Amino acid sequence: MSAGADGRSDEVRLDSGTRELLRERVAEVMAKHRVTAGPYAYTKPSPRVYEQQWLWDSCFHAIIHLDLGDAEQARREIKAALSRQVASGPDAGMVPHMNYFDGGGEPLWGTPDRSGITQPPMLAFAVREIARRTSDLGFVRGVFEPLRRYYSWLAARRDPDGDGLVSIIHPWESGWDNSQRWDELAGFGDDEERNKAIRSEMCARLKGVGFDSAAALVSGWFDVEPVDFNCIYAENLAALAWCARELGFDESAEVLDQKATHVREAIRDKMRDPATGLYFDIATVEGEERPIERPIRVETPAMFFPLFAGIPWPEEASALVSKLASPRSFWPQYPIPTVSMEDPRFAPDRYWRGTTWVNINWFVMQGLLRYGFRDVAEDLACRTADLVLRNGLWEYYDPHTGRGLGAKDLSWSGLVLDMVRLAET
């Protein structure tokens, strides 16, 4: 392997030995966390901390199970995630970000078996991955209609201005619960306990309107069009179009491809700052006469997700990768921190405020490979593999030292195995 972006020689090699070491560690964690709930089976993110099923976690878990050779469990993860899809009412089609198979959701959500909000819409991508690796179109056919309803719900209920970009109504929906991206809108700061209380207060307000998406967006409490969420949305519309075409639903495939193109164009037109070439979230806030949109100018790895969705022109992609690979900004010993190291609020040991997460690395690596930046992608995979082999599977890591933080043995950090596979492809 070549030297890394900061001149450091790689600590591990992306070879069969590394892959097998990682496979053993990941397989052990995934086996420990698997549970059966009636007809469903899913993988807990970390039983001591996160006992329920989380939406994008299970999409990642499905991919990891494929890497471990367990396609049946990959399918079961998706079926379980879809099992609590909202069946009726104004938000019919919504897939919740949490499923409670033993009940217990009532105090927080007003319903015993599910949450009232969603998460980054990775379902179609995971289903396409299962189909590509197994050729199981029967599974695709069985989940296609629930998937179609979910992505239709996002367009109908989370895009009130019709610009193609969907909004989130709570930081939990982003997956980046505690990011500096939300400081100004939500009132977050250095006190994590206070930040937790704010998130709970926001949830209580949403519960007061029955988690009605339209009512929440009209309220102006928290209305953000995130870059990464929308890039995931665009790429998943394309994945659903692929599924439709494989099933012979050519007209549906064409419509879905057109929607994906519309979202990509909206991301480029509205989220890209022409002065810097960077992409920023858009917040809708109260204006003097009417609500106004303004960019959230916080530099995080979310601005590299357009690579994942194939949005920048090649020369623009090169500029983004130069920013990514800068040792001053996003390329410490163990990239990628969740905020630029040049941000005065950067905190390398705080939840989503400067730590390194394997799932974020996985997204960015796919974007790098999509645009042909294989050397940088392989370096990122190497450093991530080194991080996990030295420290184990943790929720997140200190980007300077590699120290594991948060929940121990977090399942989705097994995506490191998929990063090695992608590097070898």
KABELZI-V610331 format. One record per residue. RES is the residue in one letter. PSI is psi in radians with two decimals (* if undefined). NEAR is the number of other C-alpha atoms within 10 Angstrom. D_FIRST is the distance of its C-alpha to the first C-alpha in Angstrom with 1 decimal. Layout:
BEGIN
res,psi,near,d_first
RES,PSI,NEAR,D_FIRST
RES,PSI,NEAR,D_FIRST
END
This chain:
BEGIN
res,psi,near,d_first
M,2.65,13,0.0
S,2.93,12,3.7
A,2.67,13,6.7
G,3.13,20,8.7
A,-0.39,19,12.0
D,0.22,13,13.9
G,-0.04,9,11.9
R,2.36,10,10.9
S,2.51,12,7.8
D,2.46,17,6.8
E,-0.48,14,9.6
V,2.83,18,8.9
R,2.47,18,6.9
L,1.41,21,8.2
D,-3.07,12,10.4
S,-0.57,12,14.2
G,-0.80,11,14.7
T,-0.75,17,13.3
R,-0.73,19,15.3
E,-0.67,12,18.4
L,-0.81,13,18.4
L,-0.70,21,18.3
R,-0.76,18,20.8
E,-0.78,11,23.2
R,-0.76,17,23.3
V,-0.76,27,23.7
A,-0.68,16,26.3
E,-0.79,12,28.3
V,-0.79,22,28.6
M,-0.65,23,29.5
A,-0.69,12,32.1
K,-0.53,14,33.7
H,-0.03,17,34.1
R,2.37,16,35.5
V,2.71,15,39.2
T,2.33,12,42.0
A,1.64,11,44.6
G,-2.21,8,47.4
P,-0.01,8,46.0
Y,2.73,16,42.7
A,2.41,21,39.6
Y,3.04,26,36.8
T,2.14,30,34.1
K,2.44,25,35.0
P,-0.81,27,32.4
S,1.81,21,33.4
P,-0.55,18,36.9
R,-0.36,10,37.9
V,-0.79,12,37.2
Y,1.69,12,36.9
E,-0.38,16,39.3
Q,-3.12,22,40.0
Q,2.28,24,38.1
W,2.53,22,36.2
L,-1.07,26,35.6
W,-0.44,21,32.0
D,-0.83,25,31.0
S,-0.52,28,32.4
C,-0.75,24,30.7
F,-0.73,25,27.3
H,-0.67,27,28.7
A,-0.74,29,29.6
I,-0.72,27,26.0
I,-0.73,27,24.8
H,-0.63,25,27.6
L,-0.74,20,26.5
D,-0.50,20,23.1
L,0.02,17,25.1
G,0.30,12,27.3
D,1.34,13,30.3
A,-0.56,20,31.5
E,-0.73,13,35.0
Q,-0.57,21,34.1
A,-0.78,28,32.0
R,-0.69,25,35.3
R,-0.57,19,37.4
E,-0.79,27,35.4
I,-0.76,24,36.2
K,-0.71,20,39.8
A,-0.73,22,40.3
A,-0.60,25,38.9
L,-0.13,21,41.4
S,-0.34,15,44.3
R,0.41,20,45.6
Q,2.40,21,45.5
V,2.21,19,48.5
A,-0.46,13,51.2
S,3.01,9,53.8
G,-3.12,8,54.8
P,-0.48,14,53.4
D,0.50,21,49.9
A,2.33,15,50.0
G,-0.39,23,46.6
M,2.38,25,44.6
V,2.10,31,42.1
P,2.70,23,42.1
H,-0.26,26,39.2
M,2.37,23,40.6
N,2.34,25,42.6
Y,1.76,19,45.0
F,-0.25,20,45.8
D,0.31,11,48.1
G,-3.08,12,49.7
G,-0.04,16,49.6
G,-0.14,19,48.6
E,-0.84,13,52.2
P,-0.68,10,52.3
L,-0.64,15,49.2
W,-0.25,20,49.4
G,-0.03,17,53.0
T,2.49,16,51.9
P,-0.43,16,51.2
D,0.02,17,48.4
R,2.87,26,46.1
S,3.05,22,45.1
G,0.13,23,46.5
I,3.02,21,43.3
T,-2.87,22,40.2
Q,3.00,21,36.4
P,2.24,22,33.6
P,1.32,28,34.5
M,0.06,21,31.6
L,-0.84,29,33.9
A,-0.65,29,33.8
F,-0.80,23,30.0
A,-0.71,24,30.0
V,-0.76,27,32.8
R,-0.70,23,31.1
E,-0.73,17,28.0
I,-0.79,24,30.4
A,-0.74,19,32.2
R,-0.62,12,29.1
R,-0.28,12,27.8
T,-0.27,13,31.3
S,0.47,12,33.6
D,1.49,15,36.1
L,-0.30,16,38.2
G,-0.71,11,41.0
F,-0.77,15,39.1
V,-0.77,22,38.4
R,-0.66,13,42.1
G,-0.45,11,43.1
V,-0.04,17,41.2
F,-0.80,18,41.4
E,-0.78,12,44.7
P,-0.67,19,43.8
L,-0.78,23,40.6
R,-0.72,18,42.6
R,-0.66,17,45.1
Y,-0.85,23,42.4
Y,-0.49,21,40.8
S,-0.67,17,44.4
W,-0.75,18,45.3
L,-0.78,23,42.5
A,-0.70,18,43.9
A,-0.60,16,47.5
R,-0.28,18,47.5
R,0.16,23,44.6
D,1.12,19,45.0
P,-0.45,16,48.6
D,-0.04,8,48.2
G,0.40,10,46.9
D,-0.03,14,44.1
G,-0.31,22,41.5
L,2.35,29,39.8
V,2.64,23,40.4
S,2.68,26,41.3
I,2.70,26,40.7
I,0.07,26,43.6
H,2.51,24,42.0
P,-0.52,22,38.7
W,-0.52,17,38.2
E,-0.46,18,37.8
S,-0.44,22,34.7
G,-0.35,18,33.0
W,1.17,16,32.3
D,-0.71,18,35.5
N,0.37,22,35.5
S,2.63,21,33.5
Q,-0.31,26,34.7
R,-0.52,25,35.1
W,0.06,21,38.3
D,-0.90,15,39.7
E,-0.74,10,42.3
L,-0.73,17,43.5
A,-0.31,18,43.6
G,0.37,12,44.4
F,2.79,20,41.4
G,-2.62,16,40.6
D,-0.32,13,39.4
D,1.79,8,41.6
E,-0.62,13,39.8
E,-0.70,10,43.0
R,-0.69,13,44.8
N,-0.71,18,42.0
K,-0.75,14,42.4
A,-0.68,12,46.2
I,-0.76,15,45.8
R,-0.67,19,43.7
S,-0.69,14,46.4
E,-0.71,12,49.1
M,-0.70,17,47.4
C,-0.72,20,47.3
A,-0.68,17,51.0
R,-0.74,14,51.9
L,-0.68,22,50.2
K,-0.59,19,52.0
G,-0.42,12,55.2
V,0.33,13,54.8
G,0.44,15,53.6
F,0.51,20,50.0
D,2.06,18,51.5
S,-0.77,24,48.7
A,-0.77,17,51.3
A,-0.67,12,53.2
A,-0.72,22,50.2
L,-0.65,20,49.0
V,-0.56,12,52.6
S,-0.52,15,52.8
G,0.22,15,50.1
W,-0.85,18,48.9
F,1.84,20,45.2
D,1.75,23,44.3
V,2.36,27,40.7
E,1.72,25,38.8
P,2.52,25,35.1
V,-0.93,26,32.3
D,-0.77,25,30.0
F,-0.77,23,32.9
N,-0.56,26,34.0
C,-0.72,28,30.6
I,-0.73,22,30.4
Y,-0.84,27,34.0
A,-0.81,30,33.4
E,-0.57,24,30.4
N,-0.56,25,32.5
L,-0.71,30,35.5
A,-0.68,24,33.4
A,-0.70,24,32.4
L,-0.62,27,36.1
A,-0.73,27,37.0
W,-0.79,22,34.7
C,-0.77,25,36.4
A,-0.75,22,39.8
R,-0.70,15,39.1
E,-0.52,16,38.0
L,-0.06,15,41.3
G,0.21,11,43.3
F,1.22,13,44.2
D,-0.66,15,43.6
E,-0.74,12,45.7
S,-0.69,17,44.0
A,-0.74,22,40.6
E,-0.75,16,41.8
V,-0.77,13,43.2
L,-0.69,24,40.0
D,-0.68,20,37.8
Q,-0.70,15,40.3
K,-0.74,18,40.1
A,-0.74,24,36.3
T,-0.71,18,36.6
H,-0.74,16,39.3
V,-0.76,24,37.2
R,-0.77,23,34.2
E,-0.66,18,36.7
A,-0.69,17,38.3
I,-0.80,28,35.0
R,-0.75,19,34.3
D,-0.65,11,37.9
K,-0.43,17,38.7
M,-0.34,23,35.6
R,2.22,20,33.7
D,1.95,14,34.9
P,-0.42,10,35.3
A,-0.61,6,35.3
T,-0.32,9,31.8
G,0.11,16,30.3
L,2.75,19,29.6
Y,2.37,29,31.1
F,2.58,25,33.5
D,2.76,26,35.6
I,2.19,21,39.3
A,2.43,22,42.0
T,2.11,19,45.6
V,2.87,16,48.0
E,2.31,13,51.7
G,3.14,9,53.1
E,-0.67,6,56.6
E,-0.55,6,57.8
R,2.86,7,55.1
P,2.54,13,51.6
I,2.71,12,48.9
E,2.44,16,45.2
R,2.56,15,42.9
P,2.57,18,39.1
I,1.75,21,37.6
R,1.15,13,35.6
V,2.19,19,33.2
E,1.94,22,29.5
T,2.98,24,27.5
P,-0.20,21,24.6
A,-0.51,24,27.4
M,-0.09,23,27.3
F,-0.13,27,23.9
F,-0.44,24,25.4
P,-0.44,27,26.9
L,-0.72,25,23.5
F,-0.64,23,23.8
A,0.00,25,27.3
G,0.68,18,26.6
I,-0.82,21,29.0
P,2.66,22,27.8
W,2.77,11,28.0
P,-0.75,13,24.8
E,-0.55,8,25.6
E,-0.64,14,26.4
A,-0.70,22,23.2
S,-0.71,16,21.3
A,-0.71,14,23.6
L,-0.73,20,22.9
V,-0.60,18,19.1
S,-0.70,12,19.8
K,-0.80,17,22.0
L,-0.80,23,19.5
A,0.13,19,16.7
S,2.14,14,19.3
P,-0.31,15,19.0
R,-0.44,13,22.8
S,-1.09,19,23.2
F,0.16,26,20.7
W,1.20,22,17.4
P,-2.83,20,18.1
Q,-0.74,19,16.1
Y,1.49,23,16.5
P,2.82,29,17.3
I,2.11,29,19.5
P,2.65,29,22.9
T,0.06,28,25.9
V,2.66,27,27.5
S,2.43,24,26.4
M,-0.22,22,26.2
E,-0.16,11,28.6
D,2.29,14,31.2
P,-0.29,8,33.8
R,0.02,14,34.0
F,2.22,18,30.3
A,1.85,20,30.5
P,-0.08,23,27.3
D,0.30,20,29.3
R,2.47,18,31.6
Y,1.94,21,31.8
W,0.29,22,30.2
R,0.49,23,30.8
G,0.07,27,27.3
T,2.90,26,25.5
T,2.33,31,22.3
W,2.34,24,23.0
V,-0.65,25,20.7
N,-0.60,19,22.9
I,-0.74,20,22.5
N,-0.68,24,18.7
W,-0.79,25,19.2
F,-0.85,21,21.6
V,-0.66,24,19.6
M,-0.71,26,16.4
Q,-0.66,21,18.8
G,-0.71,23,20.2
L,-0.78,25,16.9
L,-0.63,18,16.3
R,-0.59,15,20.0
Y,0.13,17,19.7
G,0.26,14,16.7
F,1.11,16,14.3
R,-0.68,15,11.4
D,-0.78,17,8.7
V,-0.70,20,10.9
A,-0.76,22,11.7
E,-0.64,25,8.3
D,-0.73,24,8.1
L,-0.75,28,11.7
A,-0.72,28,11.3
C,-0.84,24,8.9
R,-0.63,22,11.6
T,-0.71,29,14.3
A,-0.75,29,13.5
D,-0.75,22,13.4
L,-0.83,28,16.6
V,-0.71,23,18.3
L,-0.60,16,17.5
R,-0.55,12,18.8
N,-0.23,14,21.7
G,-3.11,21,22.7
L,1.85,27,23.8
W,2.91,23,25.7
E,-0.79,23,27.3
Y,3.02,27,25.4
Y,2.68,29,23.6
D,2.14,23,24.0
P,-0.27,26,21.1
H,-0.79,16,21.3
T,-0.38,13,21.7
G,0.04,23,20.6
R,2.30,17,24.1
G,2.42,23,25.3
L,2.87,18,28.4
G,-2.50,14,31.0
A,2.33,17,31.5
K,2.59,18,29.8
D,0.83,24,28.4
L,2.26,24,28.4
S,-0.76,30,27.9
W,-0.26,29,26.0
S,-0.17,29,23.1
G,-0.14,30,22.4
L,-0.28,26,20.9
V,-0.58,29,17.6
L,-0.67,26,17.9
D,-0.57,22,18.4
M,-0.70,27,15.4
V,-0.72,24,13.3
R,-0.78,16,15.6
L,-0.65,16,15.3
A,-0.49,20,11.5
E,-0.19,12,12.3
T,*,6,15.4
END
